[in-house]
């Protein structure tokens, strides 16, 4: 079944262009011109991904992202690709902290938008992970079949990209993985020199799975090298 995309964008020409391009690529799309109507559509209909503009007439795209991630049901974990005309790295980092899976600065090539959507949809479906087993690391469980992470049996909320990062780290338990390696393994874009998006995602994972995120015991930082998933788990 072709994935359905919701576009929340107040520029009618840009929204129509993106909608037509995605439709031609086998991704039928709907358009919402503001945050409120977009959130209503997300509550009423099923979509496989959300393309979200950061600047909207009624509310900030960051607020839309925040509300969607705080909603209930499957829609809360919908992959979100954020569009931004702002050049500040902090804007993108805030979006990632709120739960966006990826971002794309304006102006952009439609082909890049399509490629990034396909990437986050692959991660949402589990990518190339074939195993449906449950891996246990002490109190932490990674359920590949359900694509869930549980601590003491309680499901911990992660975005598709954060789940993919955790899986890659756990597969290489005990080995240090650089940021560049993690981006490559999760089919992400090349890091820009000033962009610490991996650090933001790891911070969010720690908030979800560590007893004390400020003193992590499961995902450790190796200064100047990257991150390592600890073999020994409590």
Buried (B, 14 or more C-beta within 10 A) or exposed (E): EEBBBBBBBBBEEBBEEBBEBBEEBEBEBBBBBBBBEBBEBBEEEEBBBBBBBBBBEEBBBBBBBBBBBEBEEEBBBBBBBBBBEEEEEEBBBBBBBBBBBBBBBBEBEBEEBBEBBBBBBBBBBBBEBEEEEEBEBEBBBBBBEEBBBBBEEEEBBBBBBBBBBBBBBBBBBEEBBBBEBBBEBBBBBEBEEEBBBBBBBBBBBBBBBBEEBEEBBBBEBEEEEBBBBBEEBE
